[in-house]
Amino acid sequence: MQENIFNFLFQNSSDAIFLSDLYGNIIEVNNIACKIMGYEKKELIEKNLINIKSKKYRQLVQENLLTVIKNKVYTYETECLKKNGEIFPVEMKSRLAKYENRDVIISVARNIFKRKEFEKKLFQTIIITEEKERKRFATDIHDGLSPILSTIKLYVDLLKKDNFKQTSKHKILDEVDELAELAIATAKEIANNITPSILHDFGLAIAVKEFCKYVNNTKKIKILCETKNYNNNNNKLIDSILYHAIKELINNALKHANAENIKIELKNKNNQIILYYKDDGIGFDINNIIENSSGLGLNNIINKIKTIKGTCDFYSEKGLIFMAVIKK
């Protein structure tokens, strides 16, 4: 067992590895740990895990050690402190083991600085996207609903003043009634743009089918949509994100790609949700789209899908092939 532990500790690993007793006193480390932390090996072996944690996380060291002892294995996030005072985030995977006939804890520390930076950017992107949605919602109300309501207010003022010199009371009431119907229809349209009632009431498969049917009726493009193998157990967030992703992909094909045909497949496989999209449009430069955060809305789609633990792959030379996989 001792030989296996040492092989584990000193194998060619890109992660820092620490061997400590049950109290957090460091017994052994690998060379990568020394290099990353900026210490000589003998300096690290003289320390406790508390000494190499940021002030924010020192108070959690004992709690984490007790959790490892209780559960035999534990994965958690923390912050390490280098010799030069630099702090960096790590994911620590700790396991209870035997070393020289005593219980010890082996901890593998993986630098997650890039992941944290990505999560920060993703969060910022979500905020920006939500702000754009709020602005669009406000514009829809201002440009669509407000003028109708303002006109109704003018007619109501005429009724209050009994001012019927240029029109009759009956005519004004007819106008108000017609405008009220228009206001209701406009409000429903605005609400439907945010979350379509059909999506809420019947789920993603039917909502996508209906949207594709609507687009097909325009005769501008032909969409083949297959959803019979899809079942999401009514997860509203996933349904909403995938619905808007499909709408965005179709709108991009209509506006930018000059596509004639689209194929969409939505299905479940091995406890995963898979969205497959393909069109025969003119294609685009993938690198340019990735660098341009506003390009074709693809970055918005990718970032939204990542918020539900999904992954995306796409390819474009002639046309676009896009696939998203979400774990249920």
Buried (B, 14 or more C-beta within 10 A) or exposed (E): EEEEBBEBBBEEBEBBBBBBBBEBBBBBBBBBBBEBBBBEBEBBBEBBBBBBBBEEBBEBBEEBBEBBBEEEEBEBEBBBBEEEEEBBBBBBBBBBBEBEEEEBBBBBBBBBEEEBEEEEEBEEBBEEBEEEEEEEBEEBBEEBBEEBBEBBEEBEEBEEEEEEEEEEEEEBEEBBEEBEEBBEEBBEEBEEEEBBEBBEEEBBBEBBBBBBEEBBEEEEBBBEBBBEEBBBEEBEEBBBBBBBBBBBBBEBBBEBBEBEBBBBBBBBEEEEBBBBBBBBBBBBEBEEBEEEBEBBBBBBBBBBBBBBEBEBEBEBEEBBBBBBBBEE
